[in-house]
Amino acid sequence: MQTNSYTSSSNRKRFIWIKLIIFIIILSILLHYIGNYYEDISNENQITSAYKKAWTEFYTLEPNTLDLIFIGSSHAYCTFDPEIIDAELGTSSFNFGSPLQHADSTYYVLKEVLKYHKPKIMVFELYWDMLSNEFELKQADTVISAINNKEFEREFLRNAFPLNELVKYIFKPVRFQQDVFSYWNDELKEDIEKQLKPIEEEQKNVPGVSYHRSRGFIYSNIVIPESEFHETNQFIGFDGATWDFNETQKSYIEKIVKLCEDEGITPIFVTAPIANVSMEYIKNYDILHKKIADFADELNVPYRDYNIVNKEKNLFVNENFRDDAHLNYSGVQIFMEDFIKWYKQGQY
C-alpha cells in the first residue's frame, strides 16, 4: 500500500510538472506572437519610421564629411533645417533629433556619430522636460531601433538602462504597449469621426503635411489647432519654479560636453521656442531659464534660449507653430534666419 501511495504521489507530481511545462511553452509562444504584433504596430509610427530613415541616410554618407550636427529631442528635428544652414554657411550638417530624446540617449547617439564623422560644431537642443526625468524607455527604444546596431544596443543597455527598464525592454509586450495603445486610440477616434462628420465637412478640413524631408529634418506646414490654445495645451498650470534637473540627465550633459572637448568639437546649447500661447500659461519661466543658463555657464558652453529671444524680439506668432510646442516651417524659416545671424557673430 505504501509503495502504491508513493507511486501515485510521484505520478501526480510528474503530471503537474508536465502541465506546468506545457503551460509555460504555450504562454511563451503566445507572448512571442503578441510581442511581434506589438512591434509591427510600433514600426508603423510615422515619427519612429522617419528617424529610421534619417539613420539609413546617415550611414550612406561619405565618412568625415559632416562638420555641423544638431542633436536633441523633437524640438531639434522640427527646428534646425540642414538645407537652410548649409546653403547659407557652406557647411555639411545633419539633424539627429528624435522624439523625447533624453541626454542619456544624446550621449550614445553622439558616440555613434563620432565613429564615422568628426564635426566641428555640435548644437544640442535643451528642452527642459527631457532633463527632469530619470529615464524614459520609449525614447531609448526609438534610438536603438533606428540605429539598429547590436554593439550600440549592448553598450546603451548595459550602461544607461536601470534594471527595471531593462526588464521592460526585453519583454516586448511591455516595451511596445505605449505605441499599441496610441495606435488603437487613433484608430478608434478615426472611426468615430467618420461616423459623426459629414463627408463634405471632412473634405473641407484637409490637414497639413508632416514628413522626413532629408538629413533628419521633419518638415511640417501644419498650423496649431484651436484646441491647443486652451483646453488641450500641455503647459496649463506649469510652474517653472518647481522645475529642476534630474541628476542623471545632468551628468550626461556633462559627459556630452567632455566628449566634445576630447574630440575637439565646440558644443552650443539652444532651447527651441514653444508657442506664444503656451508661454502665457507658464509661471516663473525666468527661474527655469536661469537654472539652465547657469549650468551652461558652469560648463563654459554658449546658450541661446529662444523663448527669451522671442519675448525680447517678437520673432514668432502662434501661426508659426504646428502645435503648442513645435515650430512649423514658417516658424523654422524665421528661426533659422535669426540663428544663423547669431551663429555668425560667434564665429564658431
C-alpha positions as CSV (number, residue, x, y, z in Angstrom):
1,M,0.0,0.0,0.0
2,Q,2.8,2.4,0.8
3,T,4.5,1.7,-2.4
4,N,1.3,2.3,-4.4
5,S,0.7,5.5,-2.4
6,Y,4.3,6.7,-3.2
7,T,4.0,5.8,-6.8
8,S,0.6,7.6,-7.1
9,S,2.1,10.8,-5.4
10,S,5.1,10.7,-7.7
11,N,2.8,10.4,-10.8
12,R,0.8,13.3,-9.6
13,K,3.9,15.5,-9.2
14,R,5.1,14.4,-12.6
15,F,1.7,15.2,-14.2
16,I,1.7,18.7,-12.5
17,W,5.2,19.4,-13.8
18,I,4.3,18.3,-17.3
19,K,1.2,20.6,-17.2
20,L,3.3,23.5,-15.9
21,I,5.9,23.0,-18.7
22,I,3.2,22.8,-21.3
23,F,1.6,26.0,-19.9
24,I,5.0,27.8,-20.0
25,I,5.6,26.7,-23.6
26,I,2.2,27.9,-24.7
27,L,2.5,31.2,-22.8
28,S,6.0,31.8,-24.3
29,I,4.7,31.2,-27.8
30,L,1.7,33.4,-27.2
31,L,3.8,36.2,-25.7
32,H,6.3,35.9,-28.6
33,Y,3.5,36.4,-31.2
34,I,1.9,39.2,-29.2
35,G,5.4,40.9,-28.9
36,N,6.0,40.7,-32.6
37,Y,2.5,42.0,-33.3
38,Y,3.1,45.0,-31.0
39,E,6.5,45.6,-32.6
40,D,4.9,45.6,-36.1
41,I,2.4,48.3,-34.9
42,S,5.3,50.3,-33.3
43,N,7.1,50.2,-36.6
44,E,4.1,51.9,-38.3
45,N,4.6,55.0,-36.1
46,Q,5.4,57.8,-38.6
47,I,7.9,59.6,-36.4
48,T,9.8,56.4,-35.5
49,S,9.8,55.5,-39.1
50,A,11.2,58.9,-40.1
51,Y,14.0,58.6,-37.6
52,K,14.9,55.2,-39.0
53,K,15.0,56.8,-42.5
54,A,17.3,59.5,-41.1
55,W,19.8,56.9,-39.8
56,T,19.6,55.0,-43.1
57,E,20.6,58.2,-44.9
58,F,23.3,58.9,-42.4
59,Y,25.0,55.6,-43.0
60,T,25.2,56.3,-46.7
61,L,27.2,59.5,-46.2
62,E,30.8,59.5,-47.1
63,P,32.8,59.3,-43.8
64,N,34.2,62.5,-42.3
65,T,32.0,64.8,-44.4
66,L,29.9,66.3,-41.6
67,D,31.2,69.5,-39.9
68,L,28.0,70.6,-38.1
69,I,25.4,68.4,-36.3
70,F,22.2,69.1,-34.5
71,I,21.0,66.8,-31.7
72,G,18.3,66.6,-29.1
73,S,14.5,66.0,-28.8
74,S,11.7,66.5,-31.3
75,H,12.3,70.3,-30.9
76,A,15.6,69.7,-32.7
77,Y,14.3,67.8,-35.7
78,C,11.4,70.3,-36.0
79,T,13.6,73.4,-35.7
80,F,17.0,73.0,-37.3
81,D,16.9,72.7,-41.1
82,P,20.3,71.5,-42.5
83,E,19.4,72.6,-46.0
84,I,18.9,76.3,-44.9
85,I,22.1,76.4,-42.8
86,D,24.2,74.6,-45.3
87,A,23.1,76.9,-48.1
88,E,24.0,80.0,-46.0
89,L,27.2,78.8,-44.4
90,G,28.6,76.3,-46.8
91,T,28.5,73.6,-44.2
92,S,27.6,69.9,-44.3
93,S,25.2,69.3,-41.5
94,F,22.8,66.6,-40.2
95,N,20.0,66.6,-37.6
96,F,19.9,63.7,-35.1
97,G,16.9,64.8,-33.1
98,S,14.5,62.1,-32.1
99,P,11.2,62.0,-30.2
100,L,11.6,62.7,-26.4
101,Q,15.4,62.3,-26.7
102,H,16.9,62.5,-23.2
103,A,20.5,63.4,-22.6
104,D,21.4,59.8,-21.9
105,S,20.4,58.9,-25.5
106,T,22.1,62.0,-26.8
107,Y,25.4,60.9,-25.4
108,Y,25.2,57.5,-27.1
109,V,23.9,59.0,-30.3
110,L,26.9,61.3,-30.4
111,K,29.3,58.5,-29.8
112,E,27.8,56.6,-32.7
113,V,28.1,59.7,-35.0
114,L,31.8,60.1,-34.0
115,K,32.6,56.6,-35.3
116,Y,32.1,58.0,-38.8
117,H,32.4,61.8,-38.7
118,K,34.4,64.5,-36.8
119,P,32.2,67.5,-36.8
120,K,33.5,70.9,-35.6
121,I,30.2,72.1,-34.0
122,M,27.5,70.3,-32.1
123,V,24.3,72.2,-31.5
124,F,22.5,70.5,-28.6
125,E,18.8,71.4,-28.2
126,L,18.0,71.6,-24.5
127,Y,14.3,71.1,-23.8
128,W,13.7,71.2,-20.0
129,D,11.0,68.5,-20.0
130,M,13.6,66.0,-21.2
131,L,16.1,67.0,-18.5
132,S,13.8,66.3,-15.4
133,N,13.2,62.5,-15.9
134,E,15.5,59.8,-14.6
135,F,14.8,57.6,-17.7
136,E,12.2,57.1,-20.5
137,L,12.0,53.8,-22.2
138,K,10.1,54.8,-25.3
139,Q,12.7,57.4,-26.4
140,A,15.6,55.0,-25.7
141,D,13.9,52.2,-27.7
142,T,13.3,54.6,-30.7
143,V,17.0,55.4,-30.8
144,I,18.1,51.8,-30.5
145,S,15.6,50.6,-33.2
146,A,16.7,53.4,-35.6
147,I,20.4,52.8,-35.3
148,N,19.9,49.0,-35.4
149,N,23.4,48.2,-34.3
150,K,24.0,45.3,-31.8
151,E,27.2,46.8,-30.4
152,F,25.4,50.2,-29.9
153,E,22.4,48.4,-28.3
154,R,24.6,46.4,-25.9
155,E,26.5,49.4,-24.7
156,F,23.4,51.5,-24.2
157,L,21.5,48.7,-22.4
158,R,24.5,47.9,-20.2
159,N,25.4,51.5,-19.2
160,A,22.2,53.5,-19.3
161,F,19.3,51.3,-18.5
162,P,18.0,50.9,-14.9
163,L,17.3,47.2,-14.1
164,N,13.5,47.5,-14.1
165,E,13.6,49.3,-17.5
166,L,15.9,46.6,-18.9
167,V,13.3,44.0,-18.0
168,K,10.6,46.1,-19.7
169,Y,12.8,46.4,-22.8
170,I,13.4,42.7,-23.1
171,F,9.6,42.0,-22.6
172,K,8.2,43.2,-25.9
173,P,4.5,43.4,-24.9
174,V,5.5,45.9,-22.3
175,R,8.2,47.6,-24.4
176,F,5.8,48.4,-27.2
177,Q,2.5,48.8,-25.3
178,Q,2.6,52.6,-25.5
179,D,2.7,52.6,-29.3
180,V,0.0,50.0,-29.4
181,F,-2.4,51.8,-27.1
182,S,-1.8,55.0,-29.0
183,Y,-2.4,53.2,-32.3
184,W,-5.7,51.7,-31.1
185,N,-6.8,55.0,-29.7
186,D,-6.1,56.8,-33.0
187,E,-8.0,54.1,-35.0
188,L,-11.0,54.3,-32.6
189,K,-11.1,58.1,-32.9
190,E,-10.8,58.0,-36.7
191,D,-13.8,55.5,-36.9
192,I,-15.9,57.7,-34.6
193,E,-15.1,60.9,-36.6
194,K,-16.0,59.2,-39.8
195,Q,-19.4,58.2,-38.4
196,L,-20.1,61.7,-36.9
197,K,-18.7,64.0,-39.6
198,P,-20.4,64.6,-42.9
199,I,-18.1,63.7,-45.9
200,E,-18.4,67.3,-47.2
201,E,-17.1,68.7,-43.9
202,E,-14.3,66.2,-43.7
203,Q,-13.1,67.2,-47.2
204,K,-13.1,70.9,-46.2
205,N,-10.7,70.4,-43.3
206,V,-7.7,69.0,-45.1
207,P,-4.8,68.9,-42.7
208,G,-1.3,70.0,-43.4
209,V,1.6,67.6,-44.0
210,S,4.5,66.4,-41.9
211,Y,7.3,64.2,-43.2
212,H,11.0,63.5,-43.0
213,R,12.5,65.5,-45.8
214,S,16.2,65.0,-45.6
215,R,19.2,64.8,-43.2
216,G,16.9,64.2,-40.2
217,F,14.8,67.3,-40.6
218,I,11.0,66.9,-40.2
219,Y,9.1,69.3,-42.5
220,S,5.6,70.4,-41.4
221,N,3.2,73.1,-42.6
222,I,0.5,72.2,-40.0
223,V,-0.8,75.2,-38.0
224,I,-1.6,74.8,-34.3
225,P,-5.2,73.8,-33.9
226,E,-7.5,75.9,-31.8
227,S,-7.9,73.2,-29.2
228,E,-4.2,73.6,-28.2
229,F,-4.8,77.3,-27.4
230,H,-6.8,76.3,-24.4
231,E,-8.2,73.0,-23.3
232,T,-5.5,70.6,-24.5
233,N,-2.5,72.9,-24.1
234,Q,0.1,70.8,-22.2
235,F,1.6,73.8,-20.4
236,I,-1.5,74.9,-18.5
237,G,-0.6,75.0,-14.8
238,F,3.2,74.6,-15.3
239,D,5.3,76.5,-12.9
240,G,9.0,77.0,-13.8
241,A,9.8,77.4,-10.1
242,T,9.1,73.8,-9.4
243,W,11.4,72.5,-12.2
244,D,14.8,71.1,-11.7
245,F,17.4,68.9,-13.4
246,N,17.4,65.2,-12.9
247,E,20.9,64.4,-11.7
248,T,21.3,61.5,-14.1
249,Q,20.4,63.6,-17.1
250,K,22.5,66.5,-15.8
251,S,25.5,64.2,-15.5
252,Y,25.0,63.0,-19.1
253,I,25.1,66.6,-20.3
254,E,28.4,67.0,-18.6
255,K,29.6,63.8,-20.3
256,I,28.5,65.1,-23.7
257,V,30.5,68.3,-23.2
258,K,33.5,66.4,-22.0
259,L,33.3,64.1,-25.1
260,C,33.1,67.2,-27.3
261,E,36.2,68.6,-25.6
262,D,38.1,65.4,-26.1
263,E,37.2,65.3,-29.8
264,G,37.8,69.0,-30.5
265,I,34.1,69.8,-31.0
266,T,32.6,73.1,-30.0
267,P,29.3,72.5,-28.2
268,I,26.4,75.0,-28.4
269,F,23.2,74.8,-26.3
270,V,19.9,76.1,-27.7
271,T,16.3,75.9,-26.4
272,A,13.8,76.0,-29.3
273,P,10.7,78.2,-28.8
274,I,7.3,76.9,-27.8
275,A,4.1,78.6,-28.9
276,N,3.4,82.1,-27.7
277,V,0.1,81.0,-26.2
278,S,2.0,78.2,-24.3
279,M,4.4,80.7,-22.8
280,E,1.5,82.7,-21.5
281,Y,0.5,79.7,-19.3
282,I,3.9,79.2,-17.8
283,K,4.6,80.8,-14.5
284,N,8.2,81.7,-13.4
285,Y,9.8,80.7,-16.7
286,D,12.7,83.1,-15.8
287,I,13.6,80.8,-12.8
288,L,13.7,77.7,-15.1
289,H,15.8,79.6,-17.7
290,K,18.3,80.8,-15.1
291,K,18.9,77.2,-13.9
292,I,19.8,76.1,-17.4
293,A,21.7,79.2,-18.3
294,D,23.8,79.0,-15.0
295,F,24.6,75.4,-15.8
296,A,25.7,76.3,-19.3
297,D,28.0,79.0,-17.8
298,E,29.5,76.4,-15.5
299,L,30.3,74.2,-18.5
300,N,31.5,77.3,-20.5
301,V,29.1,76.5,-23.3
302,P,27.2,79.2,-25.3
303,Y,23.5,79.1,-24.7
304,R,20.6,80.7,-26.5
305,D,17.0,80.3,-25.2
306,Y,14.6,81.2,-28.0
307,N,11.7,81.6,-25.5
308,I,13.7,84.5,-24.1
309,V,14.7,85.8,-27.5
310,N,11.1,85.6,-28.7
311,K,10.0,87.6,-25.7
312,E,12.6,90.3,-26.5
313,K,12.3,90.4,-30.3
314,N,8.8,89.1,-31.0
315,L,10.0,86.8,-33.7
316,F,7.1,84.4,-33.7
317,V,3.3,84.4,-33.7
318,N,1.1,81.4,-32.8
319,E,0.6,80.6,-36.5
320,N,4.3,79.8,-36.8
321,F,3.8,76.6,-34.7
322,R,2.5,73.2,-35.7
323,D,1.2,72.6,-32.1
324,D,1.7,74.1,-28.6
325,A,5.4,73.3,-28.6
326,H,6.9,72.8,-32.1
327,L,7.6,75.2,-35.0
328,N,6.1,74.6,-38.4
329,Y,8.1,75.5,-41.5
330,S,7.0,79.2,-41.5
331,G,8.5,79.4,-38.0
332,V,11.6,77.3,-39.0
333,Q,12.5,79.9,-41.6
334,I,12.2,82.8,-39.1
335,F,14.2,80.8,-36.5
336,M,17.0,79.8,-38.9
337,E,17.4,83.4,-40.1
338,D,18.0,84.6,-36.5
339,F,20.1,81.6,-35.5
340,I,22.4,82.0,-38.5
341,K,23.0,85.7,-37.6
342,W,23.8,84.8,-34.0
343,Y,25.9,81.9,-35.1
344,K,28.0,84.1,-37.4
345,Q,28.6,86.6,-34.6
346,G,30.0,83.8,-32.5
347,Q,32.5,82.9,-35.3
348,Y,32.4,79.3,-34.3
